[in-house]
Structures are given as structure tokens and as C-alpha cells.
Amino acid sequence: MIIKKALYDDIELLVPIYDYARKFMADNGNPNQWIDGYPSREIIAKDISNGNCFICKNEEGSIIGAFTFMIGEDPTYGKIYKGQWLNDKPYGVIHRLVSDGTTHGITKNCIKWCLKQIQNIRIDTHADNKIMQSLLDKTGFEYCGIIHTHNGTERLAFQISVQ
């Protein structure tokens, strides 16, 4: 699997992958995490223009997944409830991790790639997203507490630190 920065031309291939992921989540007990078309085409385009959107390609060169990754403080992680972060060291953040459903191991490979950039990573997911919670557990993340997103909804917060 190849991971590289997304280009604006990739957006036409990314939008259907996010559409697929929304349906997959809804069909698997998580209908409330990405509602009302989130992430929108505009959000994906902003991630790309900010240099924070990364794509995963298979050996044939097809885009099979994507994620947003940035190093630095995330305002939604400023306050954590019913728990605490593992540490206060500089960290990276993974958001909007998505797969087209054709290839296993995308989450594991993305996390591995991110850990090569910085060895302290935070991520969050909806309480109904049992699949992602299981993947985070299998890849070494620890549950830390609850955070609130920009619109006030609760998310389960996780962190991995291999420093």
C-alpha cells in the first residue's frame, strides 16, 4: 500500500469512498457518526488544500482509502471528560479515516504510517462505531475519555504513544 498526499484531482474519487463509508457505518450499527453528508466535498477539498489529506493506493494505483492527518494541537482535544490523555507531548491527529471496502488492513497501515511521522497520536470515534473501536484496540490505542466535536457531539477519545 502506498500512502501519499492527496491532490485536488483526487476529490472525484474520494467523494464516492466517503459515500460508501457513510452507508457502511449506517448498515453496521453506526448511523449517527457521519450525518448530513459529512464530510462534505468542501471539507475534503479544504483538507487537500491544507496538505492534510492523504490517500492510500493499492499496487494497481487505485485509491482504496484516505484519511486526514496533521501534527499539532486540535481544539476539539483541548478538554477531555471522564478521563485524561496519556501525556501532554506534541501529537498527531487522525480524522476522517475511510476505506472503499475492497482491501483489509487500511487502518493498520495508516496508523503505522502516522506513527513514523510522530510517535504520539490521538483519534476519536462515535460510541456506536464498534468496528473502529475494535481496530483502535488491536493497533495499540488506549481509551482516554470523552471529547466534544466542533458541533458539540460526544466522541470517544483514544491515544497511542510509543515514545
Protein Blocks (a to p, Z undefined) as FASTA:
>chain_A
ZZddddfklmmmmmmmmmmmmmmmmmnopaklmgghiacfklmmmmmmnopaccdddfko
pafbdcdddedddfklmpcghiadfblcdcdddehiacehlaghklmmmmmmmmmmpccd
cddddfklmmlmmmmmmnopacfbdcddfkopacddddddfZZ
